[in-house]
Amino acid sequence: MSGSNGNELTRLTACEAVRLLTAGEITPLDLIDAAEARIAACEPAINALPTLCLERAREHAGQLMRGERLQGRAERGWLAGLPVAIKDLTDVAGVRTTYGSPIFRDHVPTTSHPVVDRIERAGGIVIAKSNTPEFGAGGSTFNEVFGRTTNPWNTALTCGGSSGGAAAALAAGEVWLAHGSDHAGSLRRPATYCSVVGLRPSPGRVTRGTSNNLWAPLSVQGPMARTVADVALFLDAMAGFCPRDPLTFDAPKVSFSDAVAAPRAPRRVAYTPDFGGAALVDRETREICAASLKHFAAMGAEVDEATPDVGEIGEAFMILRAQSYVVDRELMLAAHRDLIKPDIVWNTEEGLRASPSRIAWAERERAAFYRKVAAFFETYDVLVTPGASTPSFDVNRRMPEMIDGRKLEHYLGGSLITAIPTMMGVPSIAVPCGFDGFGRPVGLQIVGPPRGEAPLLQAAALFEAATGLASQVPIMPRPGTVPPQ
């Protein structure tokens, strides 16, 4: 592909770029140059990648081109020198990593997170850190260190959170793959808002390495990209057993990329607009998502409106999430309360107020819910819901004011549509499904069976092919206005 300009390179899918890298038709330096130019053009409008490490990336590229650092080239998920972005919650050795917090404004770690080590072993080249809310808490990406990240589709709107910088960078063509993490929807909601693809893997599929919540399954690391095949490739690069994470397990014998290359349509698809009324969802979002189910029917799937009985799982989620905040933030709150944003203080103190009996109830509720979920997937291959409760909202707001006419009580009020699948303990993916009347992206959330990333990715790939929406990104950032509530 000699002579290709940077714009042509940034439009490649990750899979296409890796094929060209492997064939020697382009070099990692070509892609770094193309990404640098695109970042320079887009960043003033979106602020998705506030920390760049281009010198480190070029040094890494030179090593690969000299035949060094090739230990992982025979393994699945080989990225062959493809530039990637890493979320600013995750350490990269020698690169400023702030966690979106003024407490760590000048923090430069000396070692990388295990998932970064794995990505680099697989031939990925880190070129930037993507913006995130403070400590990843929030459905809109802003912090006191780097400010706000906007949505490339309309820069007056949020890109979502907490992997918002990752989603915006992908939609704008600044990178081909972006790493993220997910607790209550942090890979899925930003993907929905930016019309890209975000996968929350099964707990243990990808190492969390340095987490203090190592035995808790709520938070996971995972991939984001512009296509389902690219997400599968990046998952292959990330997945597998890690001795530093006791929940991890070996990667499957058949790679996720191979599974997506030969997809099988789901036979029975369940759809719920709101988990039986448990999650608030915007009316137009429900209508767009319901209409998109025709693509599954056209595959020959039987589509039913059905959901596992969620009971009080939303309340159980709030209790268990708050406990994770106690683990992560209790000591920090004692030392730096004035430097921590109110949402995190509130969530941590909610956890400190919870009684042992209430925590025990939440654990029993989660266990009972998982048993219902396992039984549900004996009947259905996938479960489909809206990918977010609302379309993207004003970038200057923490959260939407209202959903479907109801005022939200706290910043997690719009997250239950993705938090409920988190409590299921199964993989879920966000894929684009259309646009609302104001041109804002809308996505589907597809939920798979226990450890069922392969059939989940297959269903998502077939849906993506049917809609044709993957070809709509990357885009140059577009100015706009905030639609009325």
QUIURCOR-V253472 format. One record per pair of residues at least 4 apart in sequence whose C-alpha atoms are under 7 Angstrom apart, sorted by sequence separation. I is the first residue (numbers start at 1). J is the second residue. D is the distance in Angstrom with one decimal. If there is no record, write none. Layout:
i: (I;I)
j: (J;J)
d: (D;D)
This chain:
i: (4;5;6;7;8;12;13;14;15;16;17;18;19;20;21;26;27;28;29;30;31;32;33;34;35;36;37;38;39;42;43;53;54;55;56;57;58;59;60;61;62;63;64;86;101;112;113;114;115;116;117;118;119;120;132;133;143;151;160;163;164;165;166;167;168;169;170;182;185;186;187;188;189;190;191;192;201;226;227;228;229;230;231;232;233;234;235;254;255;256;257;258;259;274;275;281;282;283;284;285;286;287;288;289;293;294;295;296;297;312;313;314;315;316;317;318;319;320;321;322;323;324;325;326;329;330;331;332;333;336;340;341;342;343;344;345;346;347;348;349;350;354;355;356;357;358;359;360;361;362;363;364;365;366;367;368;369;370;371;372;373;374;376;377;402;403;409;415;416;418;419;420;421;435;436;448;452;453;454;455;456;457;458;459;460;461;462;463;464;4;12;20;21;43;63;64;73;99;112;119;120;133;142;143;150;159;169;170;181;182;191;225;254;274;281;296;297;340;354;402;408;421;435;436;448;464;20;21;63;64;72;91;98;142;150;151;169;170;181;191;225;242;274;297;401;402;435;436;464;98;133;141;142;150;151;170;180;191;224;241;274;393;401;434;435;89;98;133;141;150;151;223;240;241;434;448;88;98;132;133;134;149;150;159;240;241;433;434;447;88;89;96;97;131;132;133;149;188;240;432;433;88;96;97;187;188;223;240;432;433;88;96;97;166;187;208;223;239;399;431;432;95;166;187;208;273;390;398;430;431;94;95;166;203;207;430;431;94;206;430;93;94;149;152;206;429;430;64;92;93;151;163;203;428;429;91;93;140;141;163;182;330;428;429;92;93;140;141;152;236;329;428;61;92;140;141;152;236;427;428;91;92;139;140;141;201;427;9;91;139;140;200;325;326;426;2;90;138;139;141;163;167;171;199;233;325;426;1;2;10;92;138;162;163;167;199;232;233;426;427;1;9;10;137;161;171;198;199;232;322;326;389;426;427;136;164;168;198;322;325;326;427;7;163;167;197;198;6;133;161;197;229;322;323;389;29;132;133;160;161;167;196;197;322;388;431;132;160;196;197;132;159;196;197;214;229;29;100;132;206;215;269;275;319;28;100;101;131;132;160;206;268;269;270;271;272;100;101;131;159;205;206;265;267;268;269;270;271;272;433;99;100;130;159;183;205;207;209;266;267;268;269;270;271;272;99;130;183;209;270;182;183;208;270;432;182;207;181;182;84;86;105;181;319;82;83;84;85;88;153;180;181;207;53;81;82;83;84;85;86;87;88;101;102;180;206;320;79;80;81;82;83;84;85;86;87;88;100;101;102;151;179;180;204;205;319;387;78;79;80;81;83;85;86;87;88;101;179;180;204;205;77;78;79;85;100;178;179;204;438;89;178;316;177;178;177;392;72;73;176;316;391;71;72;316;391;32;373;391;31;313;28;313;28;370;170;170;387;366;386;387;22;386;387;21;310;385;386;384;385;18;384;385;18;384;383;384;18;308;382;383;60;308;382;383;382;381;382;57;308;381;57;57;377;54;53;382;52;53;52;87;51;52;51;49;50;87;49;50;49;50;48;49;48;394;85;84;83;84;85;86;87;115;83;84;85;86;87;114;84;85;86;114;50;113;113;289;286;47;48;47;314;46;47;46;46;285;46;314;317;282;281;282;46;280;281;45;270;213;269;268;269;270;271;272;273;268;269;270;271;272;273;213;267;269;270;271;122;212;266;49;212;48;48;119;119;48;49;118;48;282;283;281;282;115;280;281;280;42;280;38;39;38;279;279;35;35;292;274;289;288;289;77;77;285;77;78;76;77;76;11;14;10;13;14;296;295;295;76;266;264;265;192;259;263;192;260;189;193;256;260;188;189;193;259;260;218;137;15;14;13;203;202;202;202;201;200;201;200;199;200;228;185;199;184;198;199;160;198;228;159;185;197;228;158;184;185;197;157;158;184;196;103;157;158;196;102;157;158;195;156;157;184;192;156;183;191;192;192;188;188;227;226;150;195;194;193;195;192;193;202;192;192;201;140;139;140;139;138;173;171;172;173;171;172;170;171;172;172;155;155;156;152;153;154;155;156;152;153;154;155;156;157;152;154;156;45;42;42;11)
j: (8;9;10;11;12;16;17;18;19;20;21;22;23;24;25;30;31;32;33;34;35;36;37;38;39;40;41;42;43;46;47;57;58;59;60;61;62;63;64;65;66;67;68;90;105;116;117;118;119;120;121;122;123;124;136;137;147;155;164;167;168;169;170;171;172;173;174;186;189;190;191;192;193;194;195;196;205;230;231;232;233;234;235;236;237;238;239;258;259;260;261;262;263;278;279;285;286;287;288;289;290;291;292;293;297;298;299;300;301;316;317;318;319;320;321;322;323;324;325;326;327;328;329;330;333;334;335;336;337;340;344;345;346;347;348;349;350;351;352;353;354;358;359;360;361;362;363;364;365;366;367;368;369;370;371;372;373;374;375;376;377;378;380;381;406;407;413;419;420;422;423;424;425;439;440;452;456;457;458;459;460;461;462;463;464;465;466;467;468;9;17;25;26;48;68;69;78;104;117;124;125;138;147;148;155;164;174;175;186;187;196;230;259;279;286;301;302;345;359;407;413;426;440;441;453;469;26;27;69;70;78;97;104;148;156;157;175;176;187;197;231;248;280;303;407;408;441;442;470;105;140;148;149;157;158;177;187;198;231;248;281;400;408;441;442;97;106;141;149;158;159;231;248;249;442;456;97;107;141;142;143;158;159;168;249;250;442;443;456;98;99;106;107;141;142;143;159;198;250;442;443;99;107;108;198;199;234;251;443;444;100;108;109;178;199;220;235;251;411;443;444;108;179;200;221;286;403;411;443;444;108;109;180;217;221;444;445;109;221;445;109;110;165;168;222;445;446;81;109;110;168;180;220;445;446;109;111;158;159;181;200;348;446;447;111;112;159;160;171;255;348;447;81;112;160;161;172;256;447;448;112;113;160;161;162;222;448;31;113;161;162;222;347;348;448;25;113;161;162;164;186;190;194;222;256;348;449;25;26;34;116;162;186;187;191;223;256;257;450;451;26;34;35;162;186;196;223;224;257;347;351;414;451;452;162;190;194;224;348;351;352;453;34;190;194;224;225;34;161;189;225;257;350;351;417;58;161;162;189;190;196;225;226;351;417;460;162;190;226;227;163;190;227;228;245;260;61;132;164;238;247;301;307;351;61;133;134;164;165;193;239;301;302;303;304;305;134;135;165;193;239;240;299;301;302;303;304;305;306;467;134;135;165;194;218;240;242;244;301;302;303;304;305;306;307;135;166;219;245;306;219;220;245;307;469;220;245;220;221;124;126;145;221;359;123;124;125;126;129;194;221;222;248;95;123;124;125;126;127;128;129;130;143;144;222;248;362;122;123;124;125;126;127;128;129;130;131;143;144;145;194;222;223;247;248;362;430;122;123;124;125;127;129;130;131;132;145;223;224;248;249;122;123;124;130;145;223;224;249;483;135;224;362;224;225;225;440;121;122;225;365;440;121;122;366;441;83;424;442;83;365;81;366;82;424;225;226;443;423;443;444;80;444;445;80;369;444;445;444;445;79;445;446;80;446;446;447;82;372;446;447;125;373;447;448;448;448;449;125;376;449;126;127;449;127;127;456;127;128;128;163;128;129;129;128;129;166;129;130;130;131;130;131;131;482;175;175;175;176;177;178;179;207;176;177;178;179;180;207;178;179;180;209;146;209;210;386;386;148;149;149;416;149;150;150;151;390;152;420;423;389;389;390;155;389;390;155;380;324;380;380;381;382;383;384;385;381;382;383;384;385;386;327;381;383;384;385;237;327;381;165;328;165;166;237;238;168;169;238;169;403;404;403;404;238;403;404;404;172;414;173;174;174;416;417;174;175;433;417;433;434;444;233;234;442;236;237;236;237;237;173;176;173;176;177;463;463;466;255;459;458;459;387;454;458;388;457;387;391;454;458;387;388;392;458;461;422;344;230;230;230;425;425;426;427;427;427;428;428;428;429;457;415;429;415;429;430;392;430;460;392;418;430;461;392;418;419;431;392;393;419;431;339;393;394;432;339;394;395;432;394;395;422;430;395;422;430;431;432;429;430;470;470;395;441;441;441;443;441;442;451;442;443;453;398;398;399;399;411;474;473;474;475;474;475;474;475;476;477;477;478;479;476;477;478;479;480;477;478;479;480;481;482;478;480;482;477;476;477;474)
d: (6.3;6.6;6.2;6.4;6.8;5.9;6.2;6.1;6.3;6.4;6.1;6.0;6.2;6.1;6.1;6.3;6.8;6.2;6.1;6.2;6.0;6.0;6.3;6.3;5.9;6.2;6.3;6.1;5.5;6.4;4.8;6.2;6.1;6.2;6.2;6.1;6.1;6.4;6.4;6.2;6.2;6.5;5.1;6.8;6.2;6.0;6.5;6.2;6.2;6.1;6.0;6.2;6.6;4.7;5.8;5.7;5.1;4.9;5.1;6.5;6.2;6.0;6.3;6.2;6.1;6.2;6.0;4.3;5.5;6.6;6.4;6.2;6.3;6.1;5.8;6.5;6.1;6.9;6.4;6.2;6.3;6.3;6.0;6.2;6.5;6.4;5.7;6.6;6.4;6.2;6.2;6.6;6.1;6.1;6.2;7.0;6.4;6.4;6.2;6.1;6.0;6.2;6.4;6.9;6.6;6.1;6.5;6.8;5.0;6.5;6.0;6.5;6.4;6.2;5.8;6.1;6.5;6.5;6.5;6.4;6.5;6.3;5.4;4.9;5.8;6.5;6.5;5.7;4.6;6.7;6.8;6.6;6.0;6.2;6.0;6.1;6.1;6.5;6.4;6.2;6.5;6.2;6.4;6.1;6.2;6.4;6.4;6.3;6.1;6.1;6.2;6.2;6.1;6.2;6.5;6.5;6.2;6.1;6.3;6.1;6.3;6.7;6.4;6.1;5.2;6.6;6.3;5.9;5.7;6.6;6.4;6.5;6.9;5.3;5.4;5.5;6.1;5.9;6.2;6.2;6.2;6.0;6.3;6.2;6.0;6.2;6.3;6.4;6.1;6.9;5.9;5.2;5.3;6.5;5.0;5.7;5.5;6.9;6.3;5.4;6.2;6.0;5.2;6.6;5.0;5.3;5.1;5.6;6.2;5.2;4.8;5.8;6.9;5.0;6.7;5.6;6.4;6.8;6.7;4.3;5.4;6.9;5.2;6.6;6.7;6.8;5.8;5.8;6.5;6.7;6.7;6.0;4.8;4.1;6.8;5.6;6.2;6.3;6.0;5.3;5.4;6.0;6.5;6.5;6.0;5.7;4.4;6.7;6.8;5.2;6.9;5.9;6.2;5.9;5.3;7.0;6.2;5.3;5.8;4.9;6.4;6.3;6.3;6.0;5.2;7.0;6.8;4.7;5.7;5.0;4.3;5.8;6.7;4.4;5.2;5.1;5.6;5.9;5.2;4.9;5.5;6.9;5.4;6.1;5.7;4.7;5.8;6.7;6.9;6.4;4.4;6.7;5.7;6.9;6.5;5.4;6.6;5.1;4.5;6.1;4.8;5.3;5.7;5.8;5.1;6.6;6.0;4.5;4.1;6.0;6.9;4.4;7.0;5.4;6.3;6.6;6.1;5.8;5.9;5.4;6.2;5.6;6.9;6.3;6.3;5.9;6.9;7.0;6.2;5.4;5.8;6.8;6.8;5.4;6.9;5.5;6.6;5.8;6.0;4.5;5.3;5.6;6.3;6.1;6.7;5.5;6.4;7.0;6.7;4.8;5.9;5.4;6.2;6.6;5.3;6.3;4.4;5.9;6.9;6.6;6.3;6.7;5.5;6.5;6.6;4.6;6.6;6.0;6.6;6.5;6.6;4.2;6.3;4.3;4.4;5.0;6.1;6.2;6.0;5.9;4.9;6.5;5.2;4.5;5.9;6.2;5.5;6.8;5.1;4.1;6.6;5.9;6.6;5.2;6.3;6.5;6.2;5.8;5.9;5.5;5.4;5.7;6.1;6.2;6.9;5.0;6.0;5.2;6.9;6.5;6.7;5.9;4.7;5.7;5.5;5.9;5.2;5.4;4.9;6.6;6.2;6.6;6.8;6.5;5.4;6.5;6.3;6.4;5.2;5.4;5.9;5.9;6.2;6.7;5.1;5.3;6.2;4.4;5.7;6.9;6.6;6.1;7.0;6.3;6.1;5.7;6.6;4.3;6.8;6.8;5.4;6.4;6.0;4.9;6.4;6.6;6.8;5.7;6.1;5.6;6.8;6.3;5.6;4.3;6.4;7.0;5.3;4.4;4.8;6.0;5.9;5.6;6.9;6.4;6.5;6.3;6.4;6.0;6.1;5.9;7.0;6.5;6.1;6.7;5.7;5.7;5.2;6.7;6.2;6.3;4.8;5.4;6.0;5.8;6.1;5.7;4.2;6.7;4.4;5.8;5.5;6.3;6.4;4.6;4.8;4.7;5.0;4.7;5.8;6.9;6.2;5.9;4.7;6.2;5.5;6.3;6.1;5.1;5.9;6.1;6.0;6.3;5.6;5.7;6.0;5.2;5.4;4.3;5.1;5.2;5.6;6.6;6.2;6.8;6.6;5.4;5.8;5.6;6.4;6.4;6.9;6.4;4.2;6.6;6.9;6.0;5.8;5.8;5.2;6.9;6.0;5.6;6.2;6.7;5.0;5.2;4.6;5.0;6.0;6.4;5.4;5.5;6.9;6.4;5.5;6.6;6.8;5.8;4.7;5.3;5.8;5.7;6.0;5.0;4.9;4.6;5.9;5.5;6.8;5.8;6.5;6.1;6.0;4.6;5.8;6.6;5.8;4.8;4.7;6.7;5.7;5.9;5.6;5.9;6.6;6.3;6.4;5.0;6.8;3.9;6.4;6.4;5.8;5.3;6.2;6.2;6.3;6.0;6.2;6.8;6.6;5.2;4.4;6.2;6.2;5.0;6.6;5.5;6.6;6.5;6.6;6.2;6.7;5.1;6.9;6.8;6.5;6.5;6.3;6.9;6.5;5.0;6.7;6.2;5.6;6.4;6.5;4.9;6.7;6.3;4.4;6.2;4.6;4.2;6.1;6.7;5.9;5.4;6.8;5.1;5.9;5.7;6.5;6.1;4.5;5.8;6.2;6.6;6.3;6.6;5.0;6.7;6.1;5.6;6.6;4.9;6.8;6.8;5.8;6.3;6.9;6.0;5.5;5.7;5.4;5.1;6.9;5.9;5.6;4.2;6.8;5.6;6.5;5.2;6.0;6.7;6.8;5.7;6.6;4.5;6.5;5.8;5.9;5.5;5.8;6.8;6.0;6.6;6.5;6.7;6.2;6.0;6.0;7.0;5.1;4.7;5.0;5.4;6.9;5.6;6.1;6.9;5.6;6.7;6.6;6.8;5.9;6.7;6.8;5.4;4.9;6.7;5.4;6.8;4.7;6.5;6.6;6.5;6.7;6.8;5.8;4.2;5.2;6.8;6.2;6.2;6.9;6.4;6.7;5.8;5.1;6.1;6.4;5.7;6.4;5.5;5.6;5.3;4.7;4.7;5.4;6.3;6.9;6.6;5.9;6.1;5.9;5.8;6.9;5.8;6.3;6.7;4.2;6.9;5.8;6.1;6.0;7.0;6.2;5.6;5.6;6.2;6.3;4.9;6.5;6.2;6.3;6.8;7.0;6.8;7.0;5.3;5.5;5.4;5.5;5.4;6.3;6.4;6.7;6.8;6.9;6.4;5.4;6.3;6.8;4.4;6.4;5.9;4.1;6.6;6.7;5.2;5.6;6.5;6.7;6.9;6.3;6.3;6.8;6.2;6.1;5.8;5.9;6.0;4.7;6.7;6.3;6.3;6.5;5.9;5.1;6.6;5.6;5.5;6.7;6.7;6.3;6.9;5.8;5.5;7.0;6.6;6.4;5.1;4.6;4.6;5.6;6.7;5.3;6.0;6.0;6.8;6.9;4.3;6.4;5.7;6.5;7.0;5.3;6.7;6.9;5.0;5.5;5.5;5.8;5.8;6.2;5.0;6.0;5.8;4.4;6.5;6.7;5.2;5.9;6.3;6.7;4.6;4.1;5.1;6.2;4.4;6.4;6.1;5.8;6.9;6.3;6.7;6.2;6.4;5.0;6.1;6.5;6.4;5.5;6.3;5.5;7.0;6.5;6.5;5.6;5.8;4.7;7.0;5.8;6.9;6.8;6.5;6.9;4.8;5.6;5.0;6.7;4.8;5.0;6.9;6.2;5.6;6.4;6.8;6.1;6.6;6.8;6.1;5.1;5.0;5.6;4.1;5.5;5.2;6.1;5.4;6.5;5.8;5.0;5.9;6.5;6.8;6.5;6.4)
